[in-house]
Amino acid sequence: MKKKILLLTISILALIFLAVYFIFQPETPQNVLTETYHITDKQYLTEDTTRGALSIDITVEYPVDFSEEKILEKIQAHIITNLVGEQYINVPKDSILQQFVRELKEEYIHNNEIVVDKLDKTGRLVLNNSFTMEGFALLNDEQIFTYGISRDVDFGGNHPTRTRFFYNYNLKTGELITEEAIFGNENHEKLADLLQQEVQRLSRDNDDMPTIDTFEESVYNKEAIRPNGNFYINDEAICYVFNPYEIAPLSYAYETEVRLPYSLIKPLLKENSVIQYLVQQHETSLSANNN
């Protein structure tokens, strides 16, 4: 009898333990969790701090946790490669920026040795350079993780280099979402036509852009206004970004962003498009707001 009571007690305690474990164990994140890292620094060109320097300002939102570890590692590796280079993939995440900045400063000094000689001889030349970079998450739900990288680099010249690049990851596979996965290959030319029409419309609505009456008489390169893989996905649209020099001379445009609402591109989506659920959610939201 005592043996039965003991076994029953052990069974009850085991059930209580399991219940407590499942109640209080940390939940596995269904979307990607991120942490933000920031570093600022300055590298003077010479001991005389008035002769010029490289100012560095970097802020990076970095993915650190996800329910599928292999998918997370694939996304992390791709982001690191595009942020600072694949040689940093195996560097501890809290040391990546420090190591990158250290090597950037060393490269800056090495590349400007001739300039330093000229400074010593003339005493007139002053260089004020800068390197600013930001990595940031955008759409982040259970199916898609969108990441952007912006850079503003001034190493001399008439214009600083300003760019933005975007990457959309399928959280079921960890792979980049391509235009083919959204539109299919058969709609590539139709998408190009739509982008060209939207750039032309933007030119009429934006005072900072020269108006495009016809592409033949404009500074824009019509053939360059095509799906370029540089787009980000959000709840309402796909937004394409054309960086400086990509579709027009820098003197006329720095960056051109073209927003394609889901209502506009829905006819071009392939069957079972990877963004179909976003289109449906957006339509449901619009319908609810109208009622």
N, C-alpha and C positions, 0 to 999 in steps of 0.2 A: 504493500500500500504506500509506504513511504517513498519507495522507488518511483511509483507512478506519479506521486505528487511532485517529486523532484524533477522528473522529466517534463511534467506539465508546466512547472515554474520556469524551467529553462526555455521551453518553447515560447512562453508568453514574453519573457525578457528578450528573446531573439526577435520576435515580431515587433516589440516596442523599439528595439534598436534599429531595425530596418526602416520602420516608419519615420523615426527621427532623422535617420540618414537621408532618406529621400526628400523629406520636407526641407531640411536645412542645407543640403549640398548646393554648391554654386550652380546656377543655371548656365548651360552652354549658350553663348550668344548666337542668335539667329541672323544677325547682321554683323558687319565687321566693326570691331572695337578699335579705336585709335588713341594714340598718345601724341602730344605735340612737343617738339624739340625746337629750341631757339638758340642761336648763337650770333653774337656780333663781335667784330674784331677790326683791327686796323693795322696795316703794314706800311710803315714809312719807307720811302724810297732810299733815303739816306739818313744819317744821324741828325741832319738839320731837318727838323719836322716841318719847316716852312716850304720845303722844296717839292712836296707832293706825297701822296699816299694812296693806298688801295683801301677803301672802306667796304667792309663785308657785313651783310645783314641777311641771315638765312632763318626761315621758319618752316618747319616741316611737320605736317600731320602724318603720322606713320601707323599703318595697320599692325596691331599687336595681338589680336585674338579673334578667333572664328571657330565655329563648330567643327569644321573640317580642316585639320592641321595641314595636310598636304596641299590643299587649295590655297590656304593662307600663305604657305611658304612659296608657292608659285607666284602669287600676287606680289609678295614682298620682294622677291628676286627681280621681278620685272620693274617694279617701282624704283628700287635702288639703282638698277642699271640705267634707267632714264634720268634719275636725279643726279647721280654722281659717278656712275660707271660700274661695270660688273665686277671690277676688282675689289669692291667694297661689300659684296654680297655676304661674305663670311665674317665681316667685322661686327662685333657686338653693337646692337642698335644704338646704345647710348654713347658710343664712341665714334660713330660714322661721321658726324658733322665735324667733330674736333679734328679727326684725321684728315678729312677733306680740306678743311680750312688751312691746316698746317701745310699741306702739300700745295694748295693754291697760293699761299704766301711765298713759298719757296720758288714756285714757278714764276711768280710775278717779279721777284728779285732777279732771277736768272734771265728772264726775257728782256729786262730793262737795263742790263749791264752797259750796253752802248749808250743808252739815254743818260745814265749816271755819269759816264765819261763826258758827255756833252754838257751836262749840268755843271760839272767841275770846271769846264773850260770857258763856258759862256756866263754862267751865273745868272742867266735870265729865264731859262725854261722851268716851268712849274707844271707838274702833272697831278691832277686830282681825278683818280679813277674810282670806280665803284662796281661791286658785284652784289646784286640783290636777287634772292631766289625764294620762292614759296611753293611748298607742296601741300595740297589741300584736298579733302574729300568733299564730294558733292552728293549725288544720289547714293543712298546707302540703305537698301532694304534687303529682303530675304533672297532676292534673285539677282540684283545688279549692284555693283560697287563702282562708282565713277570717281576718277582721280584726275586732278589737274596739276600742272607744273608751270609756273610763270617765272621768267627770268628777265632781269633788266641789267644789262652789262654795259659798262662804259669803260673801255680801255683806250679811249682816244678816238679821233675821227669826227666826222661831221654829225653823226647821229648815233646815240646809244642803240644797242641791239635789244629790242623788246620782243619777246615771244611768249606764246601760251600753247601748251600741248595737253591733250586730254586722252584718257585711257578708260575704257568701259569694260569691266570684267564680268563674265558670267560666273556667278557664285556656285553654279552646279558643277563647273568644270575648271574654273580658274583661268580659262582662256579669254583672250581679248574678243570683244564683240565686234565683228566686222560689218561693213555695209551689206555684204552678201547675206549675213545672218538676219539682217533686218529687212532688206528689200529684195534680195535675190539678184542674180546677175542680169536677168532679163530687163530690169528696170533701171539699169545704170544710166543710160542715156536720158531717160525721162527725168531722173533725179538731177542730172546735170542741167537740163533745160529749166527745171524748177529753181535751181540755185541761181542761174543766170537771170531769170525773171525777178527773183527776190533782190539780187544785188542792184538791178536796174531800178526797182521800186525804192530801195533804200536810198539811192542817189538822189531821188526826188524829194525824200522826206528829211534828209540829213544835210544840214548846211555845211558840215565839215567835209562832205564828199562832193567832187565835181559831178554835176548832173549828167547822166548817160541818156542821151536821146537815141543814139545808136552806138553799138559797140565799135563799129568801124571808125567812128569819128571821136572815140573817147580814148583816154589813156589806159583804160582797163584792157587786160588781155582776156578776151572771152573764152578762149580755149583752155585757159588756166582755171577758170571758174567751174570746177568739176568736183565730184566727191573726192576728198583728199585724205580720208581716214582720220582727220583731226576734228572730232566732234564730241560733244557731251550730251548725255541723256538726262532729262529731268521729268517731272510729273506731267508736263504740258507740251513738251516739244523736244526736237533734236536741234541742237545749235551747232552749226559749222563755224570754225574759226580759220580765217586765212591770215597768216602772219605777214609782216612787212616784206615787200618785194615779191610776194607770191602771186598777186593778181594785178598789181599796179606799182608804179614807181613810188619810192618812199616820199617824194616831194608832194604826192597827192593823197596818200593814205598810209597810216601806220598799220592798223589791223582792221579787218572787216569781219564782223560777226553776223552770220545769217541765221535767223531763227525760223525753223520750219515747224509750225504747230501740227499736232496730230491730226487735226481736222483737214489739214492741207495734204499731208503725206499718206493718209490712210489708204487711198486707192493704190498706192505704190507698194504697200507692205506685202511681203510674201506670206503664203499660208503658214500658220503657226510661227509667225515672226516672234523673235525673242522679246520684243517690246509690246506684244499684243495685249498683255495684261495691263500695261500702263495706259494704253489707248482706251481699253474698256473701263478702267477706273476713272479716267478723265471724263469720259462720256457720262458715266454714272453720276459723277460729281456735278457736272454741268446740268444734267437733268434734274437732280435734286435741288439745285439752286434756282432753277426756273419754275419749280412747282411751289 
